[in-house]
């Protein structure tokens, strides 16, 4: 085998070995982000409830 085929096989071998771990890492980070979403939604709902400003139309006397 020449040098180019050795390098190509080496990189393919590395991709095969690291691929599943990369997918597991991606899934773990997505799971953490999904757990953070309800906290953000609760904070925005509290802010909307505390807002006491009433919008009035200029057309209603």
Secondary structure, 3 states (H helix, E strand, C coil): CCHHHHHHHHHHHHHHHHHHHHHHHHHHHHHHHHHHHHHHHHHHHHHHHHCCCCCCCCCCC
